[in-house]
Amino acid sequence: MVKKTSIKELKHKARRLSIKEGIFATIKGSFGDYYLSPFAIAINTSSPMVAMLSSISGFFGPLTQIFSSRLIKKYPRKKIISKAVFLESLIWLPLILIAFLFYKGIVTSLLPFILLLTFAFYIILANIGGPAWFSWMGDIVDKEYRGRWFAKRSLIAGFVSITLALSASFFLTYFKNKGWIMWGFIILFSLAFLARLNCWRIFKKQYEPKIKIKKGDYFSFWDFIIQSPKTNFGKFSLFRAFFAFACSIASPLLAVYLLRNLEFAYTTYMVIILASSAFSLLVLEIWGKFADKYGNYRVMGITSILIPIIPILWIISPSPIYLVLVPAIVSGISWAGFNLSAGNFIYDNVHAQKRGVAVSYYNMLNGIGIFLGAGLGALLIKFLTITIIEPILLIFLISGIARMIAVFWWMPKLKEVRKTEKFNGKRAFKHIIFREIKPTLLEEAHQIKSIREYLSTK
């Protein structure tokens, strides 16, 4: 029998390995996932088919998780994830082949359809291990410092993502100017393949605490829907579905607004988008500590009030400086806290044995919200005719109002279930400013230095 001290050490090692795995997963995303849509456009895929990539991702991902959550009853979580990640890494090989065939001019008219089919398999394989991973992480990260740890993991992944995404964009631009665009994609997808293989290697080394799933721990999606209005987690899942719907009305159109309506260059567009990510990294650990102290519900309450005004802030001024300094800052700060606390809120409200199936149903509702919201946004931008204001600006306003309605309707129905310190606004504000922000920023500076040193050895 393993001693408690040994289990503690194994969990500590597993958390360290998880951060390393997160770095390689981010490398895969920065070189691969971010460039699948540009790749589709580069091989002459039609606009409706490019849009279908987002639809497939938003719908098939959560749907896959509903079925894969049942695997936890029969197989170890480590085995589920390891096999799924290995097969997922292999999907990059046919994507590399598609780029090579287009370069050679072979069956070019069929390649967009092959890409769509390959992408569908990729989404399925990428989501099979989702419920098992969420359940596994909940068992190796203690609830007392869950907010701080996930914030640290996200901080490291975010820094790597911003650095590599910018590097890849310059790299791809260089290859495009030289007329070697397909070779640029081949190199990036090859790096994504190798990075995902490294994730598989790391998962095989990680410690997995044993978990026993009883028959009563599984419940159907229909049962979950029926019981949702009666439970705290169910109400939270419904809130996220409605909130995702409201946000998705406008969020997919931000790129259209910046590139088409404002006619920004790609470099300006990238700076604005990445500015939001950069600001989120600066406050992630602060939000993590705040959530550990005052609760995840409190963080969601604060940030969900800010999120509805974001689409309105985007349309106040077309100045790039304004867009970087106002909506990008508000977006980065608010979404960093909201996403972090929303993920940890699930851990607080769901028993370990039920986390896998619960998070799959949660993601399914969220995915439906995204799918319907994006669909409504697409219909509005296509058929909305109005002369007083540009249609896209009106859509942003509609999204902001819909977000406010979702927040004011659902947030009062939720409650904090974890024991936390009593919240005092003035005292908490002073605590954040004088005891958290300065030390945290110094810690993040040291962490970023450590990340650079780590990556330089690879």
GUKOL-680372 format. One record per residue (C-alpha): residue number from 1; residue in three letters; x negated, y, z negated. Coordinates in nm, 4 decimals, padded with zeros to 6 digits. Example, Ala and Ser with C-alpha at 12.3 -4.5 7.8 and 13.67 -1.06 7.14 Angstrom:
2
   seq   type         c1         c2         c3
     1    Ala   -01.2300   -00.4500   -00.7800
     2    Ser   -01.3670   -00.1060   -00.7140
END
This chain:
458
   seq   type         c1         c2         c3
     1    Met    00.0000    00.0000    00.0000
     2    Val   -00.1328    00.3424    00.0981
     3    Lys   -00.1968    00.5801   -00.1947
     4    Lys   -00.0256    00.9185   -00.2077
     5    Thr   -00.3564    01.1011   -00.1806
     6    Ser   -00.4371    00.9044    00.1340
     7    Ile   -00.0981    00.9913    00.2858
     8    Lys   -00.1648    01.3585    00.2115
     9    Glu   -00.4988    01.3393    00.3902
    10    Leu   -00.3428    01.1566    00.6854
    11    Lys   -00.0760    01.4260    00.7177
    12    His   -00.3412    01.6976    00.7015
    13    Lys   -00.5376    01.5303    00.9798
    14    Ala   -00.2181    01.4823    01.1821
    15    Arg   -00.1405    01.8547    01.1557
    16    Arg   -00.4910    01.9453    01.2758
    17    Leu   -00.4543    01.7068    01.5692
    18    Ser   -00.1124    01.8564    01.6456
    19    Ile   -00.2681    02.2006    01.6865
    20    Lys   -00.5277    02.0564    01.9258
    21    Glu   -00.2497    01.8795    02.1160
    22    Gly   -00.0612    02.2099    02.1295
    23    Ile   -00.3615    02.3781    02.2922
    24    Phe   -00.3780    02.1175    02.5697
    25    Ala    00.0010    02.1296    02.6132
    26    Thr   -00.0311    02.5060    02.6580
    27    Ile   -00.3082    02.4565    02.9137
    28    Lys   -00.0759    02.2235    03.1038
    29    Gly    00.1985    02.4863    03.0948
    30    Ser   -00.0273    02.7783    03.1890
    31    Phe   -00.1761    02.5992    03.4904
    32    Gly    00.1277    02.3917    03.5836
    33    Asp    00.4752    02.4824    03.4589
    34    Tyr    00.4360    02.8584    03.5112
    35    Tyr    00.3458    02.8066    03.8764
    36    Leu    00.6058    02.5524    03.9901
    37    Ser    00.8439    02.8221    04.1169
    38    Pro    00.5661    03.0124    04.3028
    39    Phe    00.4576    02.6769    04.4472
    40    Ala    00.8132    02.6091    04.5659
    41    Ile    00.8203    02.9472    04.7379
    42    Ala    00.4768    02.8857    04.8915
    43    Ile    00.5986    02.5651    05.0629
    44    Asn    00.8952    02.7569    05.2120
    45    Thr    01.1644    02.6330    04.9744
    46    Ser    01.4910    02.8242    05.0195
    47    Ser    01.6059    03.0665    04.7490
    48    Pro    01.9065    02.8520    04.6435
    49    Met    01.6748    02.5516    04.5996
    50    Val    01.4292    02.7583    04.3973
    51    Ala    01.7190    02.8622    04.1746
    52    Met    01.8081    02.4936    04.1346
    53    Leu    01.4742    02.4390    03.9584
    54    Ser    01.6013    02.6466    03.6672
    55    Ser    01.9379    02.4715    03.6741
    56    Ile    01.7743    02.1293    03.6598
    57    Ser    01.5549    02.2355    03.3714
    58    Gly    01.8385    02.3909    03.1713
    59    Phe    02.0805    02.1011    03.2129
    60    Phe    01.8857    01.7761    03.2647
    61    Gly    01.6404    01.8468    02.9804
    62    Pro    01.8966    01.8541    02.6979
    63    Leu    02.1005    01.5757    02.8632
    64    Thr    01.7925    01.3522    02.8610
    65    Gln    01.7350    01.4242    02.4934
    66    Ile    02.0846    01.3021    02.4027
    67    Phe    02.0005    00.9575    02.5410
    68    Ser    01.6376    00.9528    02.4251
    69    Ser    01.7374    01.0367    02.0659
    70    Arg    01.8755    00.6820    02.0400
    71    Leu    01.5311    00.5373    02.1061
    72    Ile    01.4193    00.6391    01.7564
    73    Lys    01.6451    00.3665    01.6152
    74    Lys    01.4565    00.0943    01.8031
    75    Tyr    01.0988    00.2143    01.8547
    76    Pro    00.8304    00.4061    01.6597
    77    Arg    00.8296    00.7779    01.7426
    78    Lys    00.4592    00.7618    01.8265
    79    Lys    00.5212    00.4923    02.0881
    80    Ile    00.8092    00.6869    02.2465
    81    Ile    00.6084    01.0071    02.2767
    82    Ser    00.2857    00.8409    02.3926
    83    Lys    00.4550    00.6580    02.6801
    84    Ala    00.6623    00.9606    02.7808
    85    Val    00.3617    01.1946    02.7816
    86    Phe    00.1498    00.9495    02.9827
    87    Leu    00.4211    00.9109    03.2482
    88    Glu    00.4785    01.2867    03.2472
    89    Ser    00.1102    01.3471    03.3201
    90    Leu    00.1312    01.1157    03.6239
    91    Ile    00.4056    01.3339    03.7772
    92    Trp    00.1427    01.5966    03.8567
    93    Leu   -00.0161    01.3568    04.1087
    94    Pro    00.2778    01.3634    04.3560
    95    Leu    00.2917    01.7418    04.3123
    96    Ile   -00.0743    01.7580    04.4129
    97    Leu    00.0086    01.5315    04.7090
    98    Ile    00.2910    01.7649    04.8179
    99    Ala    00.0445    02.0565    04.8252
   100    Phe   -00.2019    01.8507    05.0296
   101    Leu    00.0665    01.7387    05.2781
   102    Phe    00.1796    02.0989    05.3277
   103    Tyr   -00.1806    02.2056    05.3856
   104    Lys   -00.2129    01.9343    05.6516
   105    Gly    00.1238    02.0237    05.8074
   106    Ile    00.2720    01.6781    05.7441
   107    Val    00.6552    01.6467    05.7035
   108    Thr    00.6679    02.0079    05.5835
   109    Ser    01.0460    02.0312    05.6315
   110    Leu    01.1014    01.7481    05.3815
   111    Leu    00.8588    01.8684    05.1165
   112    Pro    01.1025    02.1099    04.9401
   113    Phe    01.3475    01.8207    04.8886
   114    Ile    01.0678    01.5953    04.7652
   115    Leu    00.9579    01.8710    04.5268
   116    Leu    01.3112    01.9048    04.3880
   117    Leu    01.3364    01.5292    04.3308
   118    Thr    00.9891    01.5155    04.1717
   119    Phe    01.0742    01.8084    03.9470
   120    Ala    01.3911    01.6304    03.8302
   121    Phe    01.1833    01.3292    03.7220
   122    Tyr    00.9348    01.5640    03.5567
   123    Ile    01.2071    01.7309    03.3477
   124    Ile    01.3428    01.3920    03.2410
   125    Leu    01.0011    01.2613    03.1330
   126    Ala    00.9066    01.5896    02.9650
   127    Asn    01.2188    01.5732    02.7473
   128    Ile    01.2296    01.2047    02.6550
   129    Gly    00.9930    01.2569    02.3633
   130    Gly    01.1537    01.5814    02.2418
   131    Pro    01.3761    01.4426    01.9614
   132    Ala    01.1037    01.2005    01.8454
   133    Trp    00.8438    01.4815    01.8336
   134    Phe    01.0746    01.7124    01.6386
   135    Ser    01.1480    01.4365    01.3873
   136    Trp    00.7794    01.3435    01.3609
   137    Met    00.6626    01.7006    01.2973
   138    Gly    00.9242    01.7413    01.0264
   139    Asp    00.7656    01.4502    00.8382
   140    Ile    00.4050    01.5714    00.8530
   141    Val    00.4719    01.9399    00.7702
   142    Asp    00.5930    02.0038    00.4145
   143    Lys    00.8896    02.2389    00.3820
   144    Glu    00.7057    02.4743    00.1405
   145    Tyr    00.4809    02.6103    00.4155
   146    Arg    00.6653    02.4986    00.7298
   147    Gly    00.7161    02.8578    00.8477
   148    Arg    00.3489    02.9482    00.8142
   149    Trp    00.2256    02.6299    00.9812
   150    Phe    00.4527    02.6507    01.2849
   151    Ala    00.3691    03.0206    01.3114
   152    Lys   -00.0022    02.9350    01.3136
   153    Arg    00.0504    02.6672    01.5805
   154    Ser    00.2543    02.9067    01.7935
   155    Leu   -00.0025    03.1837    01.7462
   156    Ile   -00.2850    02.9663    01.8758
   157    Ala   -00.0756    02.8320    02.1643
   158    Gly    00.0416    03.1824    02.2524
   159    Phe   -00.3116    03.3250    02.2655
   160    Val   -00.4242    03.0384    02.4905
   161    Ser   -00.1156    03.0809    02.7094
   162    Ile   -00.1649    03.4553    02.7666
   163    Thr   -00.5365    03.4159    02.8382
   164    Leu   -00.4985    03.1257    03.0811
   165    Ala   -00.1835    03.2562    03.2526
   166    Leu   -00.3638    03.5813    03.3385
   167    Ser   -00.6746    03.3925    03.4514
   168    Ala   -00.4665    03.1600    03.6701
   169    Ser   -00.2861    03.4533    03.8337
   170    Phe   -00.6168    03.6167    03.9350
   171    Phe   -00.7478    03.2778    04.0478
   172    Leu   -00.4417    03.2097    04.2646
   173    Thr   -00.4452    03.5610    04.4104
   174    Tyr   -00.8085    03.5129    04.5143
   175    Phe   -00.7287    03.1818    04.6877
   176    Lys   -00.4250    03.3366    04.8574
   177    Asn   -00.6341    03.6234    04.9967
   178    Lys   -00.8824    03.3695    05.1308
   179    Gly   -00.6038    03.1674    05.2953
   180    Trp   -00.6588    02.8706    05.0619
   181    Ile   -00.3384    02.8987    04.8576
   182    Met   -00.2603    02.5239    04.8675
   183    Trp   -00.6074    02.4407    04.7379
   184    Gly   -00.5454    02.6870    04.4573
   185    Phe   -00.2316    02.4966    04.3586
   186    Ile   -00.4130    02.1638    04.3916
   187    Ile   -00.6832    02.2796    04.1487
   188    Leu   -00.4320    02.4234    03.8981
   189    Phe   -00.2107    02.1114    03.9076
   190    Ser   -00.5176    01.8898    03.8677
   191    Leu   -00.6131    02.0828    03.5538
   192    Ala   -00.2535    02.0468    03.4288
   193    Phe   -00.2744    01.6701    03.4874
   194    Leu   -00.6008    01.6407    03.2914
   195    Ala   -00.4682    01.8601    03.0087
   196    Arg   -00.1562    01.6451    02.9678
   197    Leu   -00.3684    01.3309    02.9658
   198    Asn   -00.5611    01.4832    02.6762
   199    Cys   -00.2300    01.5329    02.4931
   200    Trp   -00.1590    01.1611    02.5371
   201    Arg   -00.5035    01.0743    02.3992
   202    Ile   -00.4464    01.2941    02.0926
   203    Phe   -00.0970    01.1561    02.0240
   204    Lys   -00.2421    00.8053    02.0088
   205    Lys   -00.4745    00.9159    01.7243
   206    Gln   -00.2078    01.0904    01.5136
   207    Tyr   -00.0663    00.9453    01.1933
   208    Glu    00.3062    00.8716    01.1983
   209    Pro    00.4913    00.8366    00.8657
   210    Lys    00.7337    00.5460    00.8680
   211    Ile    01.1011    00.6288    00.8980
   212    Lys    01.4012    00.3993    00.8586
   213    Ile    01.7039    00.4824    01.0695
   214    Lys    02.0215    00.3243    00.9350
   215    Lys    02.3327    00.2577    01.1373
   216    Gly    02.5166    00.5410    00.9637
   217    Asp    02.2436    00.7897    01.0600
   218    Tyr    02.3565    00.7888    01.4239
   219    Phe    02.6627    00.9807    01.5350
   220    Ser    02.8023    01.0473    01.8818
   221    Phe    02.7972    01.3823    02.0582
   222    Trp    03.1757    01.3926    02.0435
   223    Asp    03.1710    01.3359    01.6665
   224    Phe    02.9169    01.6159    01.6375
   225    Ile    03.1407    01.8561    01.8326
   226    Ile    03.4452    01.7689    01.6198
   227    Gln    03.2550    01.8183    01.2924
   228    Ser    03.0608    02.1285    01.4038
   229    Pro    03.3034    02.3920    01.2668
   230    Lys    03.2911    02.2203    00.9250
   231    Thr    02.9124    02.2026    00.8662
   232    Asn    02.6410    02.4654    00.8356
   233    Phe    02.4229    02.3036    01.1033
   234    Gly    02.7255    02.2565    01.3318
   235    Lys    02.8166    02.6252    01.3042
   236    Phe    02.4538    02.7157    01.3703
   237    Ser    02.4509    02.4985    01.6847
   238    Leu    02.7681    02.6665    01.8105
   239    Phe    02.6163    03.0073    01.7377
   240    Arg    02.3042    02.9184    01.9385
   241    Ala    02.5186    02.7987    02.2302
   242    Phe    02.7183    03.1235    02.2422
   243    Phe    02.4059    03.3317    02.1839
   244    Ala    02.2189    03.1475    02.4603
   245    Phe    02.5146    03.2094    02.6928
   246    Ala    02.5130    03.5822    02.6131
   247    Cys    02.1351    03.6158    02.6521
   248    Ser    02.1221    03.4164    02.9769
   249    Ile    02.3637    03.6500    03.1526
   250    Ala    02.0780    03.9002    03.1899
   251    Ser    01.7457    03.7331    03.1009
   252    Pro    01.6975    03.5510    03.4361
   253    Leu    01.7542    03.8836    03.6140
   254    Leu    01.4763    04.0706    03.4361
   255    Ala    01.2217    03.9660    03.6998
   256    Val    01.4629    04.0810    03.9742
   257    Tyr    01.5077    04.4166    03.8004
   258    Leu    01.1348    04.4797    03.7560
   259    Leu    01.0154    04.3520    04.0940
   260    Arg    01.3035    04.4353    04.3259
   261    Asn    01.4898    04.7295    04.1729
   262    Leu    01.1895    04.9105    04.0241
   263    Glu    00.9516    04.7746    04.2924
   264    Phe    00.6663    04.7106    04.0492
   265    Ala    00.3507    04.5384    04.1687
   266    Tyr    00.2843    04.1884    04.0354
   267    Thr    00.0070    04.3189    03.8112
   268    Thr    00.2404    04.5737    03.6484
   269    Tyr    00.5080    04.3072    03.6127
   270    Met    00.2649    04.0661    03.4448
   271    Val    00.1396    04.3321    03.2029
   272    Ile    00.4968    04.4139    03.0940
   273    Ile    00.5961    04.0485    03.0522
   274    Leu    00.2769    03.9479    02.8715
   275    Ala    00.2968    04.2569    02.6474
   276    Ser    00.6055    04.1073    02.4870
   277    Ser    00.4219    03.7787    02.4279
   278    Ala    00.1208    03.9607    02.2853
   279    Phe    00.3326    04.1544    02.0346
   280    Ser    00.5058    03.8335    01.9283
   281    Leu    00.1684    03.6782    01.8442
   282    Leu    00.0831    03.9677    01.6118
   283    Val    00.3910    03.9118    01.3955
   284    Leu    00.4391    03.5341    01.4114
   285    Glu    00.2515    03.4567    01.0921
   286    Ile    00.4124    03.7504    00.9122
   287    Trp    00.7567    03.6141    01.0018
   288    Gly    00.6431    03.2682    00.8923
   289    Lys    00.5423    03.3898    00.5463
   290    Phe    00.8579    03.6005    00.5187
   291    Ala    01.0729    03.2967    00.6062
   292    Asp    00.8955    03.0781    00.3504
   293    Lys    00.9584    03.3448    00.0852
   294    Tyr    01.3088    03.4714    00.1645
   295    Gly    01.4523    03.1999    00.3901
   296    Asn    01.5022    03.1349    00.7614
   297    Tyr    01.8581    03.2690    00.7535
   298    Arg    01.7295    03.6076    00.6384
   299    Val    01.4832    03.6249    00.9298
   300    Met    01.7539    03.5292    01.1796
   301    Gly    01.9847    03.7911    01.0302
   302    Ile    01.7279    04.0683    01.0766
   303    Thr    01.6108    03.9681    01.4244
   304    Ser    01.9560    03.8844    01.5643
   305    Ile    02.0571    04.2466    01.5047
   306    Leu    01.7646    04.3663    01.7191
   307    Ile    01.8037    04.1195    02.0082
   308    Pro    02.1361    04.2602    02.1425
   309    Ile    01.9785    04.6022    02.2071
   310    Ile    01.6896    04.4587    02.4137
   311    Pro    01.8688    04.4466    02.7536
   312    Ile    01.9903    04.8042    02.6937
   313    Leu    01.6356    04.9198    02.6158
   314    Trp    01.5095    04.7734    02.9447
   315    Ile    01.7301    05.0053    03.1514
   316    Ile    01.6832    05.3357    02.9651
   317    Ser    01.3647    05.4345    03.1511
   318    Pro    01.1748    05.2917    03.4517
   319    Ser    00.8384    05.4109    03.3181
   320    Pro    00.5927    05.1175    03.2829
   321    Ile    00.4433    05.2816    02.9715
   322    Tyr    00.7883    05.3023    02.8129
   323    Leu    00.8688    04.9421    02.9083
   324    Val    00.5480    04.8186    02.7454
   325    Leu    00.5764    05.0302    02.4305
   326    Val    00.9494    05.0041    02.3559
   327    Pro    01.1506    04.7073    02.4916
   328    Ala    00.8441    04.4802    02.5111
   329    Ile    00.7562    04.5521    02.1465
   330    Val    01.1143    04.5074    02.0226
   331    Ser    01.1527    04.1902    02.2302
   332    Gly    00.8242    04.0396    02.1134
   333    Ile    00.8827    04.1142    01.7444
   334    Ser    01.2470    04.0056    01.7331
   335    Trp    01.2265    03.6896    01.9460
   336    Ala    00.9126    03.5739    01.7618
   337    Gly    01.0970    03.5778    01.4294
   338    Phe    01.4240    03.4440    01.5674
   339    Asn    01.2790    03.1443    01.7523
   340    Leu    01.0518    03.0502    01.4617
   341    Ser    01.3269    03.0702    01.1993
   342    Ala    01.5864    02.8998    01.4220
   343    Gly    01.3610    02.5955    01.4662
   344    Asn    01.2865    02.5731    01.0942
   345    Phe    01.6549    02.6263    01.0081
   346    Ile    01.7231    02.2892    01.1701
   347    Tyr    01.4692    02.1191    00.9414
   348    Asp    01.6361    02.2799    00.6396
   349    Asn    01.9858    02.1624    00.7333
   350    Val    01.9335    01.8113    00.8711
   351    His    01.8111    01.5012    00.6874
   352    Ala    01.4902    01.3451    00.8216
   353    Gln    01.6703    01.0317    00.9459
   354    Lys    01.9156    01.2363    01.1520
   355    Arg    01.6801    01.4997    01.2951
   356    Gly    01.6151    01.3262    01.6242
   357    Val    01.9783    01.2903    01.7279
   358    Ala    02.0801    01.6242    01.5696
   359    Val    01.8208    01.8287    01.7599
   360    Ser    01.9178    01.6577    02.0881
   361    Tyr    02.2814    01.7662    02.0407
   362    Tyr    02.1677    02.1132    01.9358
   363    Asn    01.9564    02.1419    02.2524
   364    Met    02.2460    02.0126    02.4621
   365    Leu    02.4761    02.2903    02.3402
   366    Asn    02.1972    02.5449    02.3871
   367    Gly    02.1350    02.4113    02.7392
   368    Ile    02.5043    02.4376    02.8279
   369    Gly    02.5013    02.7974    02.7065
   370    Ile    02.1977    02.8787    02.9206
   371    Phe    02.3460    02.7027    03.2247
   372    Leu    02.6811    02.8842    03.2015
   373    Gly    02.5285    03.2216    03.1131
   374    Ala    02.2811    03.2108    03.4016
   375    Gly    02.5617    03.1000    03.6338
   376    Leu    02.7782    03.3944    03.5295
   377    Gly    02.4850    03.6328    03.5776
   378    Ala    02.4266    03.4941    03.9272
   379    Leu    02.7939    03.5346    04.0201
   380    Leu    02.8043    03.8900    03.8859
   381    Ile    02.4924    04.0004    04.0738
   382    Lys    02.6338    03.8507    04.3940
   383    Phe    02.9944    03.9689    04.3831
   384    Leu    03.0001    04.2691    04.1470
   385    Thr    03.0630    04.5905    04.3398
   386    Ile    03.0601    04.9210    04.1550
   387    Thr    02.9469    05.2688    04.2558
   388    Ile    02.9203    05.4455    03.9189
   389    Ile    02.6253    05.2321    03.8054
   390    Glu    02.3967    04.9755    03.9655
   391    Pro    02.5474    04.6256    03.9236
   392    Ile    02.2335    04.4864    03.7601
   393    Leu    02.2380    04.7642    03.4978
   394    Leu    02.6008    04.6841    03.4176
   395    Ile    02.5094    04.3153    03.3800
   396    Phe    02.2413    04.4106    03.1268
   397    Leu    02.5011    04.6089    02.9314
   398    Ile    02.7464    04.3172    02.9435
   399    Ser    02.4758    04.0843    02.8107
   400    Gly    02.3953    04.3234    02.5247
   401    Ile    02.7616    04.3498    02.4221
   402    Ala    02.8089    03.9710    02.4461
   403    Arg    02.5036    03.9207    02.2214
   404    Met    02.6464    04.1601    01.9628
   405    Ile    02.9800    03.9750    01.9621
   406    Ala    02.8058    03.6383    01.9142
   407    Val    02.5959    03.7724    01.6249
   408    Phe    02.8787    03.9475    01.4379
   409    Trp    03.1144    03.6533    01.4833
   410    Trp    02.8833    03.3644    01.3920
   411    Met    02.6079    03.4905    01.1595
   412    Pro    02.8421    03.5588    00.8625
   413    Lys    02.9602    03.1967    00.8888
   414    Leu    02.6079    03.0603    00.8248
   415    Lys    02.4248    03.0303    00.4929
   416    Glu    02.0775    02.9583    00.3569
   417    Val    02.0537    02.6074    00.2075
   418    Arg    01.6940    02.6235    00.0866
   419    Lys    01.6115    02.7783   -00.2506
   420    Thr    01.4345    03.1107   -00.1883
   421    Glu    01.3473    03.4302   -00.3699
   422    Lys    01.6189    03.6908   -00.4051
   423    Phe    01.5970    03.9393   -00.1197
   424    Asn    01.5483    04.3067   -00.2001
   425    Gly    01.5124    04.5155    00.1139
   426    Lys    01.2895    04.7899   -00.0238
   427    Arg    01.0658    04.5518   -00.2193
   428    Ala    01.0443    04.3084    00.0710
   429    Phe    00.9484    04.5928    00.3079
   430    Lys    00.6665    04.7040    00.0776
   431    His    00.5542    04.3429    00.0419
   432    Ile    00.5355    04.2999    00.4186
   433    Ile    00.3537    04.6281    00.4800
   434    Phe    00.0975    04.6240    00.2006
   435    Arg    00.0489    04.2552    00.1242
   436    Glu    00.1173    04.0756    00.4504
   437    Ile    00.0517    04.2809    00.7635
   438    Lys   -00.3092    04.3874    00.7027
   439    Pro   -00.4299    04.0497    00.5640
   440    Thr   -00.2391    03.8629    00.8343
   441    Leu   -00.3840    04.0694    01.1178
   442    Leu   -00.7338    04.0052    00.9792
   443    Glu   -00.6552    03.6332    00.9576
   444    Glu   -00.5271    03.6351    01.3149
   445    Ala   -00.8444    03.8088    01.4320
   446    His   -01.0508    03.5321    01.2722
   447    Gln   -00.8205    03.2678    01.4206
   448    Ile   -00.8515    03.4172    01.7688
   449    Lys   -01.2303    03.4154    01.7295
   450    Ser   -01.2132    03.0498    01.6250
   451    Ile   -00.9943    02.9692    01.9268
   452    Arg   -01.2474    03.1306    02.1613
   453    Glu   -01.5293    02.9345    02.0017
   454    Tyr   -01.3299    02.6121    02.0261
   455    Leu   -01.2394    02.6627    02.3921
   456    Ser   -01.5962    02.7620    02.4808
   457    Thr   -01.7128    02.4161    02.3699
   458    Lys   -01.4666    02.2408    02.6003
END
